[in-house]
Amino acid sequence: MDDSMDLMKLSEQSDADLDALYAAPSTPWLRVNMISTVDGAATGPDGRSGGINNAADKRVFDTLRRLCDAVVVGAGTARDEGYRDLSKPLVLVSRRGELPTRLRDAEPGSVLMATCAAAEHLDETRAFLGEEHVLVLGQHRVDLVELKRTLAGRGLASLLSEGGPHLLRDLLAEGVVDELNLTVVPRVLAGEHPRITNGPPVDVPLRLSLLLEDSGTLLGRWLT
Ligand SMILES: NC(=O)c1ccc[n+]([C@@H]2O[C@H](COP(=O)([O-])OP(=O)(O)OC[C@H]3O[C@@H](n4cnc5c(N)ncnc54)[C@H](OP(=O)(O)O)[C@@H]3O)[C@@H](O)[C@H]2O)c1
């Protein structure tokens, strides 16, 4: 991809254009889609990312959902954002292995749990989801390299992670992020809000490959 980048208008792109612009160049591929305000807040006044998103973000969010084989989220995000059954398989990442209440009656096979052998809720989650839908990927932590490999082996090779900040930090630290999509909304909030990453330092250089604009909202596609 080119180093010099034109700012493209989101409104001039059809859904088919967006599908082409965001196509994964190869598989397995893991992209993470996040949103923040200009001053770096990853949540709105309501304490959720839903409090800062807008129609432009929703268009790219929908594109990335359309293109992926599965959605990967941290258990914290699934709890806070009230994730329910999706059109694509949902992969939860949780050290404790606890299935959020509202996912306990999910369609069989629509939700997978990635957790570790020491997870306190392992047996209960196996009973809810079925043993084959609970991936034990490590003793005391979830091995995210192994997660990407295991999901690809199940035909889920194009992965979309929707965060949250702790999971994004860990995915970056383990070197499994191929692409970061960041929507910057034209707002400033101050106050106390998480950033899009949370946890011990990482330092991952990124290369801008696409920048879309819509009424001051910037939608960047960055490759690692
Ligand atoms: N701005 C955005 O784009 C965006 C996107 C998503 C979420 N958010 C916001 O972020 C907030 C939630 O933040 P968060 O950092 O708590 O989200 P998170 O990373 O989704 O959740 C943290 C929890 O997820 C599990 N987890 C994360 N990384 C893990 C790993 N490497 N291995 C095993 N388990 C892992 C753990 O669950 P267990 O405790 O179950 O072990 C952990 O307590 C919410 O307010 C949400 O609205 C913002």
The ligand as an SDF file (V2000), in Angstrom:
LIG
                    3D

 48 52  0  0  0  0  0  0  0  0999 V2000
  -13.8160    2.8470   22.4320 N   0  0  0  0  0  0  0  0  0  0  0  0
  -13.8620    1.6250   21.9980 C   0  0  0  0  0  0  0  0  0  0  0  0
  -13.6250    1.3770   20.8300 O   0  0  0  0  0  0  0  0  0  0  0  0
  -14.2310    0.5250   22.9500 C   0  0  0  0  0  0  0  0  0  0  0  0
  -14.3040   -0.7940   22.4820 C   0  0  0  0  0  0  0  0  0  0  0  0
  -14.6720   -1.7980   23.3780 C   0  0  0  0  0  0  0  0  0  0  0  0
  -14.9620   -1.4650   24.6910 C   0  0  0  0  0  0  0  0  0  0  0  0
  -14.8940   -0.1880   25.0870 N   0  0  0  0  0  0  0  0  0  0  0  0
  -15.2150    0.1830   26.4810 C   0  0  0  0  0  0  0  0  0  0  0  0
  -14.1980   -0.3520   27.3110 O   0  0  0  0  0  0  0  0  0  0  0  0
  -14.7600   -0.6310   28.5920 C   0  0  0  0  0  0  0  0  0  0  0  0
  -14.3350   -2.0320   29.0140 C   0  0  0  0  0  0  0  0  0  0  0  0
  -12.9340   -2.0050   29.1380 O   0  0  0  0  0  0  0  0  0  0  0  0
  -12.0750   -3.2900   29.4530 P   0  0  0  0  0  0  0  0  0  0  0  0
  -10.6500   -2.9460   29.2670 O   0  0  0  0  0  0  0  0  0  0  0  0
  -12.5100   -3.8430   30.7580 O   0  0  0  0  0  0  0  0  0  0  0  0
  -12.5430   -4.2560   28.2880 O   0  0  0  0  0  0  0  0  0  0  0  0
  -12.0800   -5.7250   27.8830 P   0  0  0  0  0  0  0  0  0  0  0  0
  -10.6440   -5.7890   27.5330 O   0  0  0  0  0  0  0  0  0  0  0  0
  -13.0680   -6.1820   26.8890 O   0  0  0  0  0  0  0  0  0  0  0  0
  -12.3850   -6.5380   29.2020 O   0  0  0  0  0  0  0  0  0  0  0  0
  -11.4790   -6.8990   30.1730 C   0  0  0  0  0  0  0  0  0  0  0  0
  -11.8620   -8.2970   30.5730 C   0  0  0  0  0  0  0  0  0  0  0  0
  -11.8470   -9.1200   29.4120 O   0  0  0  0  0  0  0  0  0  0  0  0
  -11.1390  -10.2980   29.6800 C   0  0  0  0  0  0  0  0  0  0  0  0
   -9.8390  -10.2140   29.0390 N   0  0  0  0  0  0  0  0  0  0  0  0
   -9.2930   -9.1370   28.3930 C   0  0  0  0  0  0  0  0  0  0  0  0
   -8.0880   -9.4650   27.9110 N   0  0  0  0  0  0  0  0  0  0  0  0
   -7.8760  -10.7430   28.2460 C   0  0  0  0  0  0  0  0  0  0  0  0
   -6.8050  -11.6500   28.0270 C   0  0  0  0  0  0  0  0  0  0  0  0
   -5.7010  -11.3020   27.3670 N   0  0  0  0  0  0  0  0  0  0  0  0
   -6.9320  -12.8990   28.5080 N   0  0  0  0  0  0  0  0  0  0  0  0
   -8.0310  -13.2880   29.1860 C   0  0  0  0  0  0  0  0  0  0  0  0
   -9.0740  -12.4770   29.4230 N   0  0  0  0  0  0  0  0  0  0  0  0
   -8.9900  -11.2200   28.9580 C   0  0  0  0  0  0  0  0  0  0  0  0
  -11.0220  -10.3780   31.1920 C   0  0  0  0  0  0  0  0  0  0  0  0
  -12.2820  -10.9390   31.5690 O   0  0  0  0  0  0  0  0  0  0  0  0
  -12.5820  -11.7840   32.8960 P   0  0  0  0  0  0  0  0  0  0  0  0
  -12.6430  -10.7370   33.9770 O   0  0  0  0  0  0  0  0  0  0  0  0
  -13.9220  -12.3910   32.6250 O   0  0  0  0  0  0  0  0  0  0  0  0
  -11.4770  -12.7530   33.0750 O   0  0  0  0  0  0  0  0  0  0  0  0
  -10.9180   -8.9280   31.5730 C   0  0  0  0  0  0  0  0  0  0  0  0
  -11.3040   -8.6680   32.8960 O   0  0  0  0  0  0  0  0  0  0  0  0
  -16.2660   -0.4630   28.4650 C   0  0  0  0  0  0  0  0  0  0  0  0
  -16.5850    0.7820   29.0250 O   0  0  0  0  0  0  0  0  0  0  0  0
  -16.5020   -0.4210   26.9720 C   0  0  0  0  0  0  0  0  0  0  0  0
  -17.5960    0.3840   26.6370 O   0  0  0  0  0  0  0  0  0  0  0  0
  -14.5200    0.8210   24.2570 C   0  0  0  0  0  0  0  0  0  0  0  0
  1  2  1  0
  2  3  2  0
  2  4  1  0
  4  5  1  0
  4 48  2  0
  5  6  2  0
  6  7  1  0
  7  8  2  0
  8  9  1  0
  8 48  1  0
  9 10  1  0
  9 46  1  0
 10 11  1  0
 11 12  1  0
 11 44  1  0
 12 13  1  0
 13 14  1  0
 14 15  2  0
 14 16  1  0
 14 17  1  0
 17 18  1  0
 18 19  2  0
 18 20  1  0
 18 21  1  0
 21 22  1  0
 22 23  1  0
 23 24  1  0
 23 42  1  0
 24 25  1  0
 25 26  1  0
 25 36  1  0
 26 27  1  0
 26 35  1  0
 27 28  2  0
 28 29  1  0
 29 30  1  0
 29 35  2  0
 30 31  1  0
 30 32  2  0
 32 33  1  0
 33 34  2  0
 34 35  1  0
 36 37  1  0
 36 42  1  0
 37 38  1  0
 38 39  2  0
 38 40  1  0
 38 41  1  0
 42 43  1  0
 44 45  1  0
 44 46  1  0
 46 47  1  0
M  CHG  2   8   1  16  -1
M  END
$$$$
